[in-house]
Amino acid sequence: MGLAGAKTINTPMDQNHKLTTVEFDQHMSSNSEDLVLEDPTGYQKLIGRLLYLTTTRQDIAFAVQSLSQFMHSPKRSHLEAAMRLVRYVKHAPGMGIMMSATGDDLLKSKKQATVSRSLAEAEYRAMASSVAEVIWMTGLFKELGVNIKVPVTLFF
């Protein structure tokens, strides 16, 4: 990309920089000189490489996701923002997650089994899970010979 001697920067994206689509510019009839790239393949390859890099560099994930939305018709401003991101990555090349070549069989994280679509549904799932745990615990104590008095409540 010709950035071997480029100056590095400390932030992945400009905070107040608004990236817009060609359709938005046409609708707003802006007179900007932000032209669509004639050949988008260079932009697309760069974004593909940056997407690959997000596996170890979580700090650039938002910026890359934002830039990847303009893959079909990138403008000059999108390419400049992608180049800025490359200069940011160049700033700290050793930063990121270290992936060990020798893996172990330890489970480090677990995906959630279900996804609730509403707050009420999430609360019902949590309540059902809690009741199941209480029933299991009372059964365990009963098997161990420990008498537990469970308060009786009425649900309407």
N, C-alpha and C positions, 0 to 999 in steps of 0.2 A: 504493500500500500504506500510505500515511499515515506514511511515514518521512522526510519532508522535513526535519524538525527533530530527528530522532533522533540520539542520541549514537553516534559511530563506535566500532568496536572493532578490536583488532589481530590477532585470530585468526579463521579462518573457522568453526571448530567448537569446542565445549567439549570438552576432552580426555577427561573422565570421563563424558560424557553418553551413556547407552545408549538408542538408538532401537529400539523393539520393535514388532512387529506386534500387531494386535488378537487374532489367534489365539494368539500367545505369551502375551499377558496373560490370556486365558481359560484356557489350559492351566495357567498358574502360579497362577491364581485370585488375581491381585493386586487389591488394593482401592484402586488409584490412581484419581484423578479425571481421568485423561487420557482424555477422551471423543473419539470419532470425530467429525470435522467433518460437519455436516449437508449442506453443499454443497462437494464437493471441487474444483469447477471453479476457484476462486481459487487454491488450492494448485497445481493442475495447470498453470495458466497461468504462475504464478510459476516453477515448476521448468522449464517449457519455455523461458522467457526466460533462466534461468540456464544451461540446457544450451547455448543459442545463444551465451551469453557465454563458455563454456569454450573456444571456438575461439581466443580471444585471451588469455584469463585461465586459464592452466594451473594456477595456484595454487588454484583453487576446484574443479578437476575431481573430486577424491576426495569432497569434501563434497557436490557436486551429484549424483554417482553414488550416494552413500549415501542421499540424500534421495529420489532418483527411484525407489527400490525400494518406496516407500510410496504410489505414485500412485493405487492403486485404493481404498484406505481409509485416508487420512491422518488422524492424530490431532492434537490441539492441540499436543502436544510437537513434532511434525514441522513444523507451521507456524511455531512459535517458533524452531526451528532454522533454517528457511529465512529467516525475518526476520533472524536473527543474521547469516546469510550476506550478506544484502543490506546490512546495516550494515557488514560487513567490506569489501564492494566499494565502499561509499560512502567508506570510510576513505582509499583510494588510487585514485581514479578513473582516473588516468593510467597506472597500472601495467598491464603486459601486453605482448603482442607487437605491434609496429608492422607493419601489413600495407600494403605499398606499392600505390598505385593503378596504377602502371605496372609490370607484371610483366616479367621477363626470361626468356629461354629456358634458363637455367642449371638443371641438375638439382642440387638441394640434398640430397636424401636418396633412399634406395632401400629398398623393402620386401624382406624376405627371401623368396627364391623358394620355399623349402620349410620346413616346420615339423616338427621331430622330436618324437615322442611319448615318447621315452625317452632316457636318457643314453647307453645303448649305441648306439642308432640315431644319435644325434648324433655320437658318436665314429667310427662307421663312415663317416658322410657326410664328416666332416673328414678321415679317413684317405684316402678315395677321392679327395677334392678335392686333397689333398697329392700323392698318387701321380700324378694327372693332370698337375699342375703340373711335377713332376719329369720325367715323360716328355716333356712339351712342351719343357722347358728343355734336356734332353739332345738332343732332335731339333734344336733351334735351334743349339746349339753344334756339332753334327755338320755342319749345313748351312754354318756359318761356318768349318768346317775345324779346329775345336778338339777334340782328343781328350780325352774325360773317361772316367776309369776308374770304373765303377759297381760298388760292392761287391755280391757275389753272396750273397744270403741265402735260406734255405729257409723256406718257410711250411708249417706242418703243419696 
